[in-house]
């Protein structure tokens, strides 16, 4: 394996570095999104029961004990429970402005790696081909016979980087799309929970 990496040239090290960064980002994002996952229906049911009993501090405490962005935006809305519907909505939206980027953290780096890895591989192939044909030219100018093996050997060494770039890019792109879909799912749940909270607080204001 080490011999293959060396034959691929200097750009192989950049591709390997990209793969290491991609794996680190994927593991970190999967762990973060797993921790942020909660049972939305049960959580909102508990929040609703606490608010209906006029136990605002209990609802806030429940939000603080629950991990994830949904609990954070719900807490922001509950803190404005005595304000107008519009003010509650604005508080939730302001909290969401901070939470969504946290969900999307490092996804841009993952997308960049997925796009540049095959380009790095292609660049490595081009530079490898240039070296191969330089070698052939030198042998021809020195009146040394150029065998098909010389040409084939230089070409397969040049193509190593393209193969490595695609090996890194394909799973990285798949992982990026999966993580983006997970983030979109969180955003949908955040919007649904926020709407439910606004309706709960609006109904409470009508009662009191």
N, C-alpha and C positions, 0 to 999 in steps of 0.2 A: 504493500500500500504506500509506504514512504517513497519507494522508487517511482511509483506512478505519479505521486504528487510532485516530485522533483522534475519529472519529465514534462509535466504540465506547465512549468515555468512559474514566475513570480505571482501572476494573477491567481494561481491556485490558492495561495495563502489568503488573498482577499476574499475569495469565494468561501473558503473554510471559515474565515472570520464572520462572514455574513451568516453562515449556517449556525454558528455558535450563538450569535446575537438573536437570530430568529427563534431558536429553541428556548433561549432564556426568556424572551418576550412572551412566547406562547405559553410556557409553564406559568409565568407570573400572572398573565391575564386570565388563564383558566382558574387559577387559585383565587384571584380577586373576585371573579364573577361567581365562583362557587360560594364564596363567603357572603356575597351580597344577595344570594338567593334566599327568599323567605316564602312561606305559605301566605300569599296575599289575601286569600279569602278569610282565613282564620285570623290574620292580623287585623284586617279591616273590621271584622266582626267584633273583636275585642275592643278596638278603638270606638266603634259605634256604641257598644254597650256602656263603656265608660262615659262617653259624652252624654248619652241619653240619661244616665244617672247623675249628670252634672258633676262628674268627677274629672275635672280638667287635668289636674295634676297627675292623676293616675294614668290618663291617656298620654301625657307628656313623658312620664316615667317609662311607660311601655315602649314609646318610640326610642328613648335613649338606650333601652336594653336590647333593642332589635337592630342588628347590623344591616347595612345596605342603604342605597340611595332613597328607596321608597319611604323608609322610616324617617329619613332626614327631611324630605319635603313635606311629609304629613305633619311632622313636628312644627315646621315653619308655619303651616296653616293653622294648627291648633293654637299656637301662641297668639294668633290674631283672632281668636274665637269671638271676641266681643266687638270686632270691627265689621264693616260692611262686606258684602259678598265680593265686591271688586277688590278691596284691600286684601282679603284672604287669598283671592286668586293671584294677585300681584306678588304676595309673599311666597306663594308656592312656586310661581314662575321664576322669581329671583333665586330661590333655593335650587331649582332645576338647572339654572345657568351654571352653577358650580358643580352639580352632580354629574351631568352628562359628559363633560370633558374628563372627569375622573374615570368614567366607564370606558371612554375612548382612548385613554392614555396609552401611548406607545403603538397604537394601531397604525399610525402613519409610518412609523419606522418599519413595521412589518410589511406594509404595502410597498415601501421603497425597496426593501430587500427582494421582494418577489419580482419587482420590475428590473432591478439592476443586475441581479445574479445572471440571467441569460445573456445580458449585454456584456458583462465582464467575461463570460465564457466565450462569446463571439469575438471580443477583442483579443483574448488569449489565443484563439484559433488563428486570427489574422496575423498576429505577431509571430506565431509559431510557423505559419506558412511562409512568411517573409524570411525567417531564419532558414527554413528548409531549402527554399529556392536560392538563397545566398550561398548555402553550402554546395548546392548543385552547380551554381555558376563558378564558384571557386575551383571545384574539381574539373569542370569542363575547360576552364582557362588554363589550368595546370596540366592539361592533356591526360587527366586521369579518367578512366572509363566510369560513366555514371550508370549504375545499375538500377533496375526498377525497385530494388530493395531500399536504395537510398531515398528514393522519392516516397515510397510507401511508409517507410519508417518515420520520416519527417512529418508526413500528413497525419498519421495516427497519433503521434505525440501532440500535434497541434489541436486535434479534435478532442483531446482529453478535457480541456477547459470548458468546451461547449457542453459536453456530457455532464460535467460536474455542476455547471451553472444551472442546467435544467433540473438536475437532481435536487438542488436546493430550492429552485424557484417554484416547482410544481406543488410540493407539500406546503410550502410557505403560503402560496396563494390560496390553497384550499383552507388552511387554518385561518387566514385573514378573513375570508368570506364567512366562515363559521362564526368567528368572534364578532364580526359586524352584525350578523343575524341575531346573535345573543344580545348585543347592545340594543338593537332595535326592539327586541322583545321587552327589555327592561324599560325602554322609553314608553312603549305602549302601556305597560303595566303602571308606570308612574302617572301617565295621563288619566288612566281609568281610576286609579286610587285617588288622585287629586279631585276629579269630578265627583266621586262618591263622597269624599270628605266635605266638599263645598255644599253638597246637597244635605248632608247630615247636619252641618252647622246651620244651614239655612232653615231647616225644619226645627232645630232647637230654638232659634231666635223667634220663630213664630209661636212656640209654646210659652216662652218666657217674655 
